[in-house]
Amino acid sequence: MWRQWISVVARVGLAAVWLVSGGLKAVDPTQTIVAVRAYRLLSEDWVRPVANALPFLEIGLGLFLLIGLGVRVVASLSAVVLLVLISVIVSVWARGMSIDCGCFGGGGAADVDAWDYVREIARDLGFMVLAGWLIAFPRTPGALGPRSRSGTFSGRTQSDMAQ
């Protein structure tokens, strides 16, 4: 029973992260382009396509998690995206750059220090913990996906109810 509650919190929490992050980027696409460009990892030909696609990838992940469809798959994709985001933050830090990650809108040149990067990485590692939990325990009450749905919050599972 307690595992189901933790899974619900993880599913809705990670969904909220993706929806807020993607939503903030989607409403300001110009700033998202500035943020992606600031990392100096992509050729100019790739900056706009990545900046235009990223918000909708995040919103899509958030929506699938919110409705509980393909939770294990979406949590796995979330972990991969988070690993990429952590990697690019580490890359910026290692190259001695000073930028706002743009993770929740904004982005670009900024006055940041090592602790800002540590906080961003720790935050994203926390989100990876949520994704990892959902990979291990994807079944939650209220999920729409047949492989993501569990019994009710009363503690009875679907197999208990079938008997």
PAZAPA-4460 file (N, C-alpha, C; in steps of 0.05 Angstrom, whole numbers, plus 32768, in hexadecimal, padded with zeros to 4 digits):
% residues 163
    n_x    n_y    n_z   ca_x   ca_y   ca_z    c_x    c_y    c_z   seq   type   mol
   8011   7FE8   8000   8000   8000   8000   8011   8019   8000     1      M     A
   8025   801A   8011   8036   8032   8013   8046   8036   7FF9     2      W     A
   804D   8020   7FEC   805C   8022   7FD3   804B   802F   7FBD     3      R     A
   8031   8029   7FBD   801F   8036   7FAA   801E   8054   7FAE     4      Q     A
   801C   805C   7FC7   801B   8079   7FCD   8035   8087   7FC5     5      W     A
   804C   807B   7FCA   8065   8086   7FC1   8066   8088   7FA2     6      I     A
   805C   8073   7F95   805B   8073   7F78   8049   8089   7F6D     7      S     A
   8033   808D   7F7A   8020   80A3   7F71   802E   80BE   7F74     8      V     A
   803B   80C2   7F8B   8049   80DC   7F90   805F   80DF   7F7B     9      V     A
   806E   80CA   7F76   8084   80CB   7F63   807A   80D1   7F47    10      A     A
   8064   80C4   7F3F   8059   80C7   7F24   804E   80E3   7F20    11      R     A
   803F   80ED   7F33   8033   8108   7F31   8049   811D   7F34    12      V     A
   805B   8118   7F46   8071   812B   7F4B   8083   812F   7F32    13      G     A
   808B   8118   7F26   809C   8119   7F0E   808C   8125   7EF7    14      L     A
   8072   811E   7EF5   8061   812A   7EE0   8060   8149   7EE3    15      A     A
   805D   8152   7EFC   805C   816F   7F01   8077   817C   7EF9    16      A     A
   808D   8170   7EFF   80A7   817B   7EF7   80A8   817E   7ED9    17      V     A
   80A1   8169   7ECA   80A3   816B   7EAD   808F   817F   7EA2    18      W     A
   8077   8180   7EAD   8062   8192   7EA2   806A   81AF   7EA7    19      L     A
   8074   81B5   7EBF   807D   81D0   7EC5   8095   81D8   7EB4    20      V     A
   80A9   81C7   7EB3   80C1   81CC   7EA4   80BB   81D0   7E87    21      S     A
   80AC   81BE   7E7B   80A5   81C0   7E5F   8093   81D7   7E59    22      G     A
   8080   81DC   7E6B   806E   81F3   7E67   807C   820D   7E67    23      G     A
   808E   8211   7E7A   809D   822A   7E7B   80AE   822E   7E63    24      L     A
   80B9   8219   7E58   80C9   821B   7E40   80B8   8220   7E27    25      K     A
   80A0   8214   7E26   808E   8216   7E0F   8083   8233   7E0D    26      A     A
   807E   8240   7E23   8073   825B   7E22   8088   8270   7E1A    27      V     A
   80A1   8269   7E1B   80B6   827C   7E14   80CB   826E   7E02    28      D     A
   80C3   8267   7DE9   80D6   8258   7DD8   80F0   8267   7DD2    29      P     A
   80EF   8281   7DD0   8107   8290   7DCB   811B   828D   7DE1    30      T     A
   8112   828E   7DFA   8124   828B   7E10   812F   826E   7E12    31      Q     A
   811E   825B   7E09   8127   823F   7E09   813E   823B   7DF5    32      T     A
   813C   8249   7DDE   8151   8248   7DCA   816B   8254   7DD6    33      I     A
   8168   826A   7DE4   817F   8277   7DF2   818C   8263   7E05    34      V     A
   817B   8256   7E15   8185   8243   7E29   8194   822C   7E1C    35      A     A
   8189   8220   7E07   8196   8209   7DFA   81B0   8212   7DED    36      V     A
   81B0   8229   7DE1   81C8   8234   7DD4   81DE   8239   7DE9    37      R     A
   81D7   8241   7E01   81EA   8249   7E15   81FC   8231   7E1D    38      A     A
   81F2   8219   7E1A   8202   8201   7E22   821A   81FD   7E0F    39      Y     A
   8218   8208   7DF6   822D   8205   7DE2   8235   81E8   7DDD    40      R     A
   8220   81D7   7DDB   8225   81BB   7DD6   821B   81B2   7DBA    41      L     A
   8209   81C2   7DAF   81FD   81BB   7D95   8205   81CF   7D80    42      L     A
   8206   81C6   7D67   820B   81D8   7D51   81F2   81EA   7D4F    43      S     A
   81F5   8201   7D43   81DF   8214   7D40   81C7   8207   7D31    44      E     A
   81CD   81F4   7D1F   81B8   81E6   7D10   81A6   81D6   7D23    45      D     A
   81B0   81CE   7D3A   81A1   81BD   7D4C   8194   81CC   7D63    46      W     A
   819D   81E4   7D68   8193   81F3   7D80   8175   81F7   7D7E    47      V     A
   816A   8201   7D69   814D   8206   7D67   813D   81ED   7D68    48      R     A
   8144   81D8   7D58   8134   81BF   7D5A   8133   81B4   7D77    49      P     A
   814A   81B3   7D84   814A   81A8   7D9F   813A   81BA   7DB2    50      V     A
   813E   81D5   7DB0   812F   81E7   7DC1   8111   81E6   7DBC    51      A     A
   8109   81E1   7DA3   80ED   81E0   7D9D   80E0   81C5   7DA5    52      N     A
   80F0   81B0   7DA5   80E6   8195   7DAC   80E6   8190   7DCA    53      A     A
   80FA   819A   7DD8   80FD   8194   7DF4   80E4   819A   7E05    54      L     A
   80D8   81B1   7E03   80C0   81B6   7E14   80AA   81A2   7E0F    55      P     A
   80A6   819A   7DF6   8090   8187   7DF0   8097   816A   7DF8    56      F     A
   80B1   8164   7DF8   80B9   814A   7E03   80B3   814A   7E21    57      L     A
   80BA   815F   7E2F   80B5   8160   7E4C   8097   8160   7E52    58      E     A
   8087   816F   7E43   806A   8170   7E47   805F   8154   7E42    59      I     A
   8068   8147   7E2D   805E   812C   7E27   8065   8118   7E3D    60      G     A
   807D   8119   7E47   8084   8108   7E5E   8072   810D   7E75    61      L     A
   806E   8127   7E7B   805D   812E   7E91   8040   8125   7E8E    62      G     A
   8035   8128   7E76   8019   811F   7E72   8016   8101   7E74    63      L     A
   8029   80F2   7E69   8028   80D5   7E6B   802A   80CC   7E88    64      F     A
   803B   80D8   7E97   803D   80D1   7EB4   8024   80D9   7EC3    65      L     A
   801A   80F1   7EBD   8002   80FA   7ECB   7FEA   80E8   7EC8    66      L     A
   7FE6   80DE   7EAF   7FD0   80CC   7EAB   7FD7   80AF   7EB1    67      I     A
   7FF0   80AA   7EB5   7FF8   808E   7EBC   7FF8   807B   7EA5    68      G     A
   8002   8084   7E8E   8003   8073   7E76   8020   806D   7E70    69      L     A
   8027   8053   7E70   8043   804B   7E6A   8056   8055   7E7F    70      G     A
   804F   8053   7E98   805F   8060   7EAE   807C   8056   7EAE    71      V     A
   8081   803C   7EAC   809C   8032   7EAD   80AC   803D   7E95    72      R     A
   80A1   803D   7E7D   80AF   8046   7E65   80B4   8064   7E67    73      V     A
   80A0   8073   7E70   80A3   8090   7E72   80B7   8097   7E88    74      V     A
   80B7   8089   7E9E   80CA   808D   7EB3   80E6   8087   7EA9    75      A     A
   80E9   8072   7E99   8103   806C   7E8D   810D   8082   7E7A    76      S     A
   80FB   808C   7E6A   8102   80A3   7E58   8109   80BB   7E69    77      L     A
   80FA   80BF   7E7E   8100   80D6   7E90   811C   80D4   7E9C    78      S     A
   8123   80BC   7EA4   813E   80B8   7EAF   8153   80BE   7E9A    79      A     A
   814F   80B6   7E82   8162   80BB   7E6C   8164   80D9   7E67    80      V     A
   814E   80E7   7E66   814E   8104   7E61   815C   8112   7E79    81      V     A
   8156   8109   7E91   8163   8116   7EA8   8181   8110   7EA8    82      L     A
   8189   80F9   7EA0   81A6   80F3   7E9E   81B3   8105   7E8A    83      L     A
   81A6   810A   7E73   81B1   811C   7E5F   81B3   8139   7E6B    84      V     A
   819E   8141   7E79   819E   815C   7E84   81B4   815F   7E99    85      L     A
   81B7   814B   7EAA   81CD   814C   7EBE   81E8   814D   7EB0    86      I     A
   81EB   813E   7E9B   8204   813D   7E8C   820B   8158   7E80    87      S     A
   81F7   8166   7E75   81FD   8180   7E69   8203   8195   7E7E    88      V     A
   81F7   8192   7E96   81FD   81A5   7EAC   821A   81A0   7EB5    89      I     A
   8221   8186   7EB8   823C   8180   7EC0   8250   818A   7EAB    90      V     A
   8249   8187   7E92   825A   8191   7E7C   825F   81AF   7E7E    91      S     A
   824A   81BE   7E82   824C   81DB   7E85   825E   81E2   7E9D    92      V     A
   8259   81D5   7EB3   8269   81DA   7ECB   8286   81D3   7EC6    93      W     A
   828B   81BD   7EBA   82A7   81B4   7EB5   82B5   81C7   7EA2    94      A     A
   82A6   81D3   7E8F   82B3   81E6   7E7C   82B5   8202   7E88    95      R     A
   82AD   8206   7EA1   82B0   821F   7EAE   829D   8235   7EA5    96      G     A
   8287   822C   7E99   8273   823F   7E8F   8261   8248   7EA5    97      M     A
   8254   825E   7EA2   8242   8269   7EB6   8227   826F   7EA9    98      S     A
   8215   825B   7EAA   81FA   825E   7E9D   81E5   8254   7EB0    99      I     A
   81CD   825F   7EAC   81B5   8255   7EB9   81AC   823D   7EA8   100      D     A
   81A6   8226   7EB4   81A1   820E   7EA5   8188   8211   7E94   101      C     A
   8175   8222   7E9A   815D   8224   7E8B   814A   820D   7E8F   102      G     A
   814F   81FE   7EA4   813F   81E6   7EAA   8121   81EC   7EAE   103      C     A
   811C   8203   7EBA   8100   820B   7EBF   80FB   8226   7EB3   104      F     A
   8102   8229   7E99   8100   8242   7E8B   8119   8253   7E8F   105      G     A
   811A   8269   7E81   8132   827A   7E83   8149   826C   7E76   106      G     A
   8161   8272   7E81   8179   8265   7E76   818B   8279   7E68   107      G     A
   81A3   8271   7E63   81B6   8282   7E56   81CB   828B   7E6A   108      G     A
   81DB   829F   7E62   81F1   82A9   7E73   81E5   82B3   7E8D   109      A     A
   81F3   82AC   7EA3   81EA   82B4   7EBE   8202   82B3   7ED1   110      A     A
   81FF   82C0   7EE7   8214   82C0   7EFB   820E   82A9   7F0E   111      D     A
   821A   8292   7F09   8215   827A   7F1A   8230   8270   7F24   112      V     A
   822F   8261   7F39   8248   8255   7F43   8245   8237   7F46   113      D     A
   8259   822A   7F51   8259   820D   7F53   8241   8202   7F63   114      A     A
   8238   8211   7F78   8222   8207   7F87   8208   8208   7F77   115      W     A
   8205   821A   7F65   81EE   821A   7F53   81ED   8201   7F43   116      D     A
   8204   81F9   7F38   8205   81E0   7F28   8200   81C8   7F3A   117      Y     A
   820B   81C8   7F52   8206   81B1   7F65   81E9   81AF   7F6B   118      V     A
   81DB   81C5   7F70   81BE   81C4   7F76   81AE   81BA   7F5E   119      R     A
   81B5   81C3   7F46   81A7   81BA   7F2E   81AB   819C   7F2A   120      E     A
   81C3   8192   7F2E   81C9   8176   7F2A   81BA   8166   7F40   121      I     A
   81BB   816F   7F59   81AE   8161   7F6F   818F   8160   7F6A   122      A     A
   8184   8176   7F61   8167   8177   7F5B   8161   8162   7F46   123      R     A
   8170   8162   7F30   816B   814E   7F1B   816F   8132   7F24   124      D     A
   8183   812D   7F35   8187   8112   7F40   816E   810A   7F51   125      L     A
   8163   811D   7F5F   814A   8118   7F6E   8134   8110   7F5B   126      G     A
   8131   811E   7F45   811D   8116   7F31   8123   80FA   7F25   127      F     A
   813D   80F4   7F23   8144   80D9   7F19   813C   80C3   7F2D   128      M     A
   813D   80CA   7F47   8134   80B7   7F5B   8116   80B1   7F57   129      V     A
   8106   80C6   7F52   80EA   80C2   7F4D   80E6   80B0   7F34   130      L     A
   80F5   80B5   7F1F   80F3   80A5   7F07   80FC   8088   7F0D   131      A     A
   8111   8085   7F1C   811A   806A   7F24   8105   805B   7F34   132      G     A
   80F8   8069   7F46   80E3   805C   7F56   80CD   8052   7F43   133      W     A
   80C5   8063   7F30   80B0   805C   7F1D   80B8   8045   7F0A   134      L     A
   80D1   8043   7F04   80DA   802D   7EF4   80D7   8013   7F04   135      I     A
   80DD   8014   7F1D   80DB   7FFC   7F2E   80BE   7FF6   7F36   136      A     A
   80AF   800C   7F3B   8093   8008   7F46   8080   801A   7F36   137      F     A
   807A   8012   7F1D   806A   8024   7F0C   804C   8023   7F11   138      P     A
   8042   800F   7F1F   8025   800C   7F22   801A   801E   7F38   139      R     A
   8006   802E   7F30   7FF9   8040   7F43   7FDB   8041   7F3E   140      T     A
   7FCC   8045   7F53   7FB0   8049   7F50   7FAB   8063   7F40   141      P     A
   7F97   8062   7F2F   7F90   8079   7F1F   7F9E   807B   7F05   142      G     A
   7FB2   806A   7F00   7FC0   806A   7EE7   7FAF   805E   7ED1   143      A     A
   7FB0   8068   7EB9   7F9F   805F   7EA4   7FAB   8047   7E95   144      L     A
   7FC5   8045   7E94   7FD2   802F   7E86   7FCE   8014   7E93   145      G     A
   7FC7   7FFF   7E84   7FC2   7FE5   7E90   7FDA   7FDA   7E9F   146      P     A
   7FF3   7FE0   7E97   800A   7FD6   7EA5   8014   7FEA   7EBA   147      R     A
   8006   8001   7EBD   800D   8015   7ED0   7FF9   8017   7EE7   148      S     A
   7FE2   800B   7EE2   7FCC   800D   7EF6   7FCF   7FF8   7F0B   149      R     A
   7FCA   8000   7F23   7FC8   7FEC   7F39   7FAC   7FED   7F44   150      S     A
   7FA9   7FDF   7F5A   7F8F   7FDF   7F68   7F88   7FFA   7F73   151      G     A
   7F74   7FFA   7F83   7F6B   8013   7F8F   7F7B   801A   7FA7   152      T     A
   7F77   8032   7FB2   7F85   803A   7FCA   7F7C   802B   7FE3   153      F     A
   7F67   801C   7FE0   7F5D   800D   7FF7   7F70   7FF6   7FFE   154      S     A
   7F84   7FF1   7FED   7F96   7FDB   7FF2   7F90   7FC2   7FE3   155      G     A
   7F78   7FC1   7FD7   7F70   7FAA   7FC7   7F7C   7FAD   7FAB   156      R     A
   7F87   7F98   7FA0   7F92   7F99   7F85   7F7D   7F8F   7F72   157      T     A
   7F83   7F93   7F58   7F70   7F89   7F44   7F6B   7F6B   7F46   158      Q     A
   7F80   7F5C   7F4C   7F7D   7F3F   7F4E   7F6B   7F38   7F66   159      S     A
   7F6E   7F48   7F7C   7F5C   7F43   7F93   7F3F   7F48   7F8C   160      D     A
   7F3B   7F5D   7F7C   7F1F   7F64   7F75   7F13   7F50   7F61   161      M     A
   7F24   7F43   7F51   7F1A   7F30   7F3E   7F11   7F16   7F4B   162      A     A
   7F1A   7F11   7F63   7F13   7EF7   7F70   7EF9   7EF9   7F7E   163      Q     A
***
